[in-house]
Amino acid sequence: MKKFFYILLITIISLVLSAKLKNKKTRCVAKGENCDFTAYCCQEYQCKDYRCADKDTEDNLVEWGIKCDWFHHCDDHYNCRSHRCVLDEDYVASELEKTLNGNE
């Protein structure tokens, strides 16, 4: 009986959370803007590789390693921002400092 209540509780929590996430997806974004489970594309555009694009745009134009999410991480010295891997600014600054100090 205890197991039944745990399953019931988990089901209720899941339903409540999914309803809240569904309600959050009310923001319409323009072509080229970021889209994910919280924002959808306006008009006739579709979400492709986390960006709003024309309907005839092919999926997977950007490879994993350039695009990222919770399950696909960036390489060393890169950070995931807006579902794209960008070079870490602190790493660039430290490398520049090493280069400048090495030339003195």
N, C-alpha and C positions, 0 to 999 in steps of 0.2 A: 504494500500500500504506500509506503514511504517513497518508493521508486516512482510510482504513478504521480505523486505530487511534485516531485522534482521535474519530471518530464512536462507536466502541466505548467509549472512555473517557467521553465525555459521556453516553452511554446508561447506563453503570454508575453514574456519579455521580448522575444524575437518579433512578434507581431507589433508590439508597441514601437520598438526601434525602427522597424521597416516602415511603419506608417509615418514616423517622424522624419526619416530620410526622404521619403516620397514627397512630403510637404515642403522640404527644403529645396527641392529641385524646381524652383519657380522662377529662376533667373535665366532669362533668355540672353544669349551672347551672340555677337556678330561674327562674320566670317574672319578667320584667322585668330580668333580669341580662344582661350583655354576652355575646354569642355570636359566634364567628367560626370560623376553621379550627382553632383550638386548643381550643375548648370547645363542647360541644353542649348542647342543651336537654333537661332531664329530662322524664320521663313523656310526656305527649301533646303537649307544647308544641313549636313550631317556631320557627326563627330567621327573624325578619322585620325587616329594616332594622337588623341587628346587635343585636337584642334578642329574648329569648325571649317568645313571645306565643302566644295560643290559635291552634288550627289554622284557625279561620274568620276570623282577622284578615287584612285585605287587605294585599298587598305594597305597598311604596312609599308608606307613610303619611307618611313624612318625606322631604322633597325634598332633592336634592343642594344644597349650600350650607348646609344645617343639619346633614346627616350628611356624613361625609367618610371617605375611605380613601386608599390609596396613589395612586390615579389621580384622585381628586376632592379638590381642595384647598379650604381655607377662604378667605374674603375677607380683605382687609387688616385687621389688628388682631384677628384671631381665630386661635385655635389648635385643632388637632384633638386631642380627648381622648375616649377611649372611643367613637370613631366619631361624635362630635358636635362641631360648631364652637362653641367657647365664647370669650367676649370675653377678650382678653389682659389679665391683671391689671396688668402693667407699664404698658400703654397707659392703662388706667383711672387708675392712680396718677399718671401724668405729666399727664394731662388735668385731674385734680382739683387737682394742684399748680399748674398754669397758671391754673386758675380762682381758686384761693385767693390766689395772688400777684397776679393782676390786680385783685382787689377791695381790696387794701390801699392 
